[in-house]
């Protein structure tokens, strides 16, 4: 006999996972890859050295700029002494104002050269630090695109990427009509509605993901080519089961539902006129009932119309019976999750 159960309103979306944070690792200086200090696909920590470039040139540049700074500092010291003496002589009338101006100009020029040399030292020191490429944050590192010995630089593009997958994003598309309904409800109502929904995933292997998610983002415009709006949910992923790029099924389910009659999926047949089931009345006569189905729950389908609680439907031997025939029914129990049949007393037939 058919039974009634609470069926929550639900929608399914084909969705794809994406990293919640991603950084492409691009060299800031040109150099030959000398060492690779990470395992591809492994977890890395913030500040961990991933790749070490050949630093001979960067180190030579640093030494050269330091030497230039030393020379500029000596020049500044000399110009400072000369200006001090010239200033004293000008006070006694033994040095003209024009000559004193020349000494002042030399002092200012020497000071500028020192500042420029200090900036060059700082830049060379930074470039030397850039010879060690570090992870910007904790995450998972992808495949290395260049081998040891390859010369890379800012124009080479990313040599690898670091991804954060906990939490992980799940991106999907919402049609324009549903999106407009959400916008019409207003920001507060939409926020409250989102909080009253359960977000969960079915993985590519058919198993359900063990964490619930939440709505995280809705785009501000529609995609003109598809008539949809980009949406995003966020899910905890502490065990790193989900990786970016997976196609998953996103289920959005209300927390409250309505009572619906459940029919085993194996009992439902379909013609060009629609879906139907074969029911057995009190006289054990078979009749055909067209039905309107709703959400699937395990091996059962919620039915909106066509049958009622207590009706008996045929789930086995469907090809052997026709409407109007008289049968001798044997009651069967249907496992609501797997659809497996077993002889029972008075469970769903």
LODREN-151959 format. One record per residue (C-alpha): x, y, z. Coordinates in steps of 0.5 Angstrom, whole numbers, plus 2048, in hexadecimal, padded with zeros to 3 digits. Example, Ala and Ser with C-alpha at 12.3 -4.5 7.8 and 13.67 -1.06 7.14 Angstrom:
! LODREN-151959
MITOR,east,north,up
MITOR,819,7F7,810 $
MITOR,81B,7FE,80E $
***
This chain:
! LODREN-151959
MITOR,east,north,up
MITOR,800,800,800 $
MITOR,802,807,7FE $
MITOR,804,80B,804 $
MITOR,805,813,805 $
MITOR,80C,816,808 $
MITOR,80E,81D,808 $
MITOR,811,81F,802 $
MITOR,815,826,802 $
MITOR,816,82A,7FC $
MITOR,81C,829,7F8 $
MITOR,820,82B,7F2 $
MITOR,826,828,7EF $
MITOR,82C,82C,7EB $
MITOR,832,829,7E7 $
MITOR,837,82D,7EB $
MITOR,83F,82D,7EB $
MITOR,844,82E,7F0 $
MITOR,849,833,7F1 $
MITOR,84E,835,7F5 $
MITOR,84C,83B,7FA $
MITOR,853,83E,7FA $
MITOR,858,83D,7F4 $
MITOR,85F,840,7F3 $
MITOR,863,83F,7EC $
MITOR,86A,83F,7EE $
MITOR,86E,843,7E9 $
MITOR,875,845,7EA $
MITOR,877,84C,7EB $
MITOR,87E,84C,7E8 $
MITOR,881,848,7E2 $
MITOR,885,842,7E4 $
MITOR,887,83B,7E3 $
MITOR,883,836,7E8 $
MITOR,888,833,7EC $
MITOR,884,82F,7F1 $
MITOR,87D,82D,7F2 $
MITOR,87B,82C,7F9 $
MITOR,874,829,7F9 $
MITOR,870,823,7F7 $
MITOR,86B,824,7F2 $
MITOR,864,824,7F5 $
MITOR,866,824,7FC $
MITOR,864,829,801 $
MITOR,869,82F,803 $
MITOR,869,834,808 $
MITOR,869,83C,808 $
MITOR,871,83E,807 $
MITOR,873,837,804 $
MITOR,878,838,7FF $
MITOR,876,834,7F9 $
MITOR,87B,836,7F4 $
MITOR,882,839,7F4 $
MITOR,885,83C,7EE $
MITOR,88C,83D,7EC $
MITOR,88E,843,7F0 $
MITOR,895,845,7ED $
MITOR,893,84B,7E9 $
MITOR,88E,84D,7EF $
MITOR,894,84D,7F4 $
MITOR,899,850,7EF $
MITOR,894,856,7EE $
MITOR,893,857,7F5 $
MITOR,89B,857,7F6 $
MITOR,89B,85C,7F1 $
MITOR,896,861,7F4 $
MITOR,899,860,7FA $
MITOR,8A0,862,7F7 $
MITOR,89C,868,7F4 $
MITOR,899,86A,7FA $
MITOR,8A0,86A,7FE $
MITOR,8A3,86F,7F8 $
MITOR,89D,873,7F9 $
MITOR,89D,874,800 $
MITOR,8A5,876,800 $
MITOR,8A3,87B,7FB $
MITOR,89E,87E,7FF $
MITOR,8A2,87E,805 $
MITOR,8A8,882,801 $
MITOR,8A2,887,7FE $
MITOR,8A0,888,805 $
MITOR,8A7,889,808 $
MITOR,8A8,88E,802 $
MITOR,8A2,892,803 $
MITOR,8A3,893,80A $
MITOR,8AA,896,809 $
MITOR,8A7,89A,803 $
MITOR,8A2,89C,808 $
MITOR,8A7,89F,80D $
MITOR,8AB,8A2,807 $
MITOR,8A5,8A6,804 $
MITOR,8A4,8A9,80B $
MITOR,8AB,8AC,80B $
MITOR,8AA,8AE,804 $
MITOR,8B0,8A9,801 $
MITOR,8AA,8A5,7FD $
MITOR,8A5,8A8,7F8 $
MITOR,89E,8A7,7F9 $
MITOR,89E,8A4,7F2 $
MITOR,8A3,89F,7F4 $
MITOR,8A0,89D,7FA $
MITOR,899,89C,7F6 $
MITOR,89E,897,7F2 $
MITOR,8A0,893,7F8 $
MITOR,898,893,7FB $
MITOR,896,890,7F4 $
MITOR,89C,88B,7F4 $
MITOR,899,889,7FB $
MITOR,892,888,7F9 $
MITOR,894,884,7F3 $
MITOR,898,880,7F7 $
MITOR,892,87F,7FC $
MITOR,88E,87D,7F7 $
MITOR,893,878,7F4 $
MITOR,893,875,7FB $
MITOR,88B,874,7FB $
MITOR,88B,871,7F4 $
MITOR,891,86C,7F6 $
MITOR,88D,86A,7FD $
MITOR,887,869,7F8 $
MITOR,88B,865,7F4 $
MITOR,88D,861,7F9 $
MITOR,886,860,7FC $
MITOR,884,85D,7F5 $
MITOR,88A,859,7F4 $
MITOR,889,856,7FB $
MITOR,881,855,7FA $
MITOR,883,851,7F3 $
MITOR,888,84D,7F7 $
MITOR,882,84B,7FB $
MITOR,87E,84A,7F5 $
MITOR,883,844,7F3 $
MITOR,87F,840,7F8 $
MITOR,878,83F,7F6 $
MITOR,873,83E,7FD $
MITOR,86C,83C,7FE $
MITOR,868,842,7FF $
MITOR,863,83E,804 $
MITOR,861,837,806 $
MITOR,85E,833,801 $
MITOR,85F,82D,7FB $
MITOR,865,82E,7F6 $
MITOR,863,82C,7EF $
MITOR,868,829,7EA $
MITOR,86E,82D,7E8 $
MITOR,86E,82F,7E1 $
MITOR,876,830,7E0 $
MITOR,87C,82B,7E2 $
MITOR,882,82C,7E5 $
MITOR,887,830,7E0 $
MITOR,881,834,7DD $
MITOR,882,83B,7DD $
MITOR,87C,83F,7DF $
MITOR,87A,846,7E0 $
MITOR,874,84B,7E1 $
MITOR,872,849,7DA $
MITOR,872,842,7DA $
MITOR,86B,841,7DE $
MITOR,869,83D,7E4 $
MITOR,86E,838,7E6 $
MITOR,869,835,7EA $
MITOR,863,837,7EF $
MITOR,861,836,7F6 $
MITOR,85A,835,7F8 $
MITOR,856,835,7FE $
MITOR,850,830,7FE $
MITOR,84E,830,805 $
MITOR,849,834,804 $
MITOR,847,832,7FD $
MITOR,843,836,7F8 $
MITOR,83D,832,7F4 $
MITOR,83B,836,7EE $
MITOR,834,836,7EB $
MITOR,82F,839,7E6 $
MITOR,828,83C,7E8 $
MITOR,823,83D,7E3 $
MITOR,821,844,7E2 $
MITOR,81A,843,7E4 $
MITOR,81C,840,7EB $
MITOR,821,846,7EC $
MITOR,81C,84B,7EB $
MITOR,818,848,7F0 $
MITOR,81D,848,7F5 $
MITOR,81F,850,7F3 $
MITOR,817,852,7F4 $
MITOR,817,84F,7FB $
MITOR,81C,854,7FD $
MITOR,823,853,800 $
MITOR,821,851,807 $
MITOR,81C,84C,805 $
MITOR,821,849,800 $
MITOR,826,849,806 $
MITOR,820,845,80A $
MITOR,81E,841,805 $
MITOR,826,83E,804 $
MITOR,826,83D,80B $
MITOR,820,839,80B $
MITOR,823,834,805 $
MITOR,828,82E,806 $
MITOR,82D,82E,801 $
MITOR,830,827,800 $
MITOR,834,823,7FA $
MITOR,834,81D,7F6 $
MITOR,83B,81B,7F4 $
MITOR,83D,818,7ED $
MITOR,83D,811,7F0 $
MITOR,836,811,7F3 $
MITOR,837,812,7FA $
MITOR,835,818,7FE $
MITOR,83A,81D,801 $
MITOR,83A,81D,808 $
MITOR,83A,825,809 $
MITOR,835,82A,808 $
MITOR,836,831,805 $
MITOR,833,838,804 $
MITOR,832,83D,7FF $
MITOR,838,841,7FE $
MITOR,837,845,7F8 $
MITOR,832,848,7F2 $
MITOR,834,84B,7EC $
MITOR,832,852,7EB $
MITOR,830,851,7E4 $
MITOR,82E,84B,7DF $
MITOR,831,848,7DA $
MITOR,82E,84A,7D3 $
MITOR,830,844,7D0 $
MITOR,82D,83F,7D5 $
MITOR,828,843,7D8 $
MITOR,82B,841,7DF $
MITOR,82E,844,7E5 $
MITOR,834,842,7E8 $
MITOR,833,83F,7EF $
MITOR,838,83C,7F4 $
MITOR,838,838,7FA $
MITOR,83D,837,7FF $
MITOR,83E,830,803 $
MITOR,843,82E,808 $
MITOR,848,829,806 $
MITOR,84C,827,80C $
MITOR,84E,820,809 $
MITOR,850,823,802 $
MITOR,84B,81E,7FF $
MITOR,849,823,7FA $
MITOR,84E,826,7F5 $
MITOR,84D,82C,7F0 $
MITOR,84A,82A,7E9 $
MITOR,846,825,7EB $
MITOR,83F,824,7E8 $
MITOR,83A,823,7EE $
MITOR,832,823,7EF $
MITOR,830,829,7F4 $
MITOR,82A,828,7F8 $
MITOR,826,82E,7FB $
MITOR,821,82B,7FF $
MITOR,81C,82F,804 $
MITOR,81C,82D,80B $
MITOR,814,82C,80C $
MITOR,810,828,807 $
MITOR,809,826,805 $
MITOR,806,81F,806 $
MITOR,806,81B,7FF $
MITOR,805,814,7FD $
MITOR,80B,810,7FB $
MITOR,80B,80B,7F5 $
MITOR,810,806,7F4 $
MITOR,814,808,7EE $
MITOR,814,801,7EB $
MITOR,80C,802,7EB $
MITOR,80C,807,7E6 $
MITOR,80B,807,7DF $
MITOR,80B,80C,7D9 $
MITOR,807,80D,7D3 $
MITOR,806,813,7CE $
MITOR,800,815,7D2 $
MITOR,805,815,7D9 $
MITOR,807,811,7DF $
MITOR,802,80C,7E2 $
MITOR,802,806,7E7 $
MITOR,7FD,800,7E7 $
MITOR,7F9,800,7EE $
MITOR,7F5,7FA,7F1 $
MITOR,7EE,7FC,7F3 $
MITOR,7EA,7F8,7F9 $
MITOR,7E8,7F3,7F4 $
MITOR,7EF,7F1,7F2 $
MITOR,7EE,7F4,7EB $
MITOR,7F3,7F8,7E7 $
MITOR,7F2,7FF,7E5 $
MITOR,7F7,805,7E2 $
MITOR,7F8,80B,7E5 $
MITOR,7FC,811,7E2 $
MITOR,800,815,7E7 $
MITOR,804,81B,7E8 $
MITOR,80B,81A,7EB $
MITOR,80F,81F,7EF $
MITOR,816,81E,7F3 $
MITOR,819,817,7F3 $
MITOR,81B,815,7FA $
MITOR,820,80F,7FA $
MITOR,81C,809,7F6 $
MITOR,815,80D,7F7 $
MITOR,812,813,7F3 $
MITOR,80D,818,7F6 $
MITOR,807,818,7F3 $
MITOR,803,81E,7F2 $
MITOR,7FC,81B,7EF $
MITOR,7F9,815,7ED $
MITOR,7FA,810,7F3 $
MITOR,7F8,811,7FA $
MITOR,7FB,80E,801 $
MITOR,7F9,807,802 $
MITOR,7F8,805,7FA $
MITOR,7FC,7FF,7F8 $
MITOR,800,7FF,7F2 $
MITOR,804,7F9,7EE $
MITOR,80B,7F9,7EF $
MITOR,80D,7F3,7EC $
MITOR,80A,7EF,7E6 $
MITOR,808,7F5,7E2 $
MITOR,809,7F2,7DB $
MITOR,804,7EC,7DD $
MITOR,7FE,7F1,7DF $
MITOR,7F9,7F5,7DB $
MITOR,7F4,7FA,7DE $
MITOR,7ED,7F6,7DF $
MITOR,7F1,7F0,7E1 $
MITOR,7EF,7EC,7E8 $
MITOR,7F6,7EA,7EC $
MITOR,7F8,7E7,7F2 $
MITOR,7FC,7EC,7F5 $
MITOR,802,7EA,7FA $
MITOR,804,7F0,7FE $
MITOR,80B,7F2,7FE $
MITOR,810,7F7,802 $
MITOR,814,7FC,7FE $
MITOR,81A,7FF,801 $
MITOR,81A,806,800 $
MITOR,821,807,7FF $
MITOR,823,802,7FA $
MITOR,81C,7FF,7F7 $
MITOR,81E,7F8,7F9 $
MITOR,817,7F4,7FA $
MITOR,816,7EF,7FF $
MITOR,80F,7EB,802 $
MITOR,80C,7EF,807 $
MITOR,806,7F0,80B $
MITOR,803,7F7,809 $
MITOR,809,7FB,807 $
MITOR,809,7FF,801 $
MITOR,807,7FB,7FB $
***
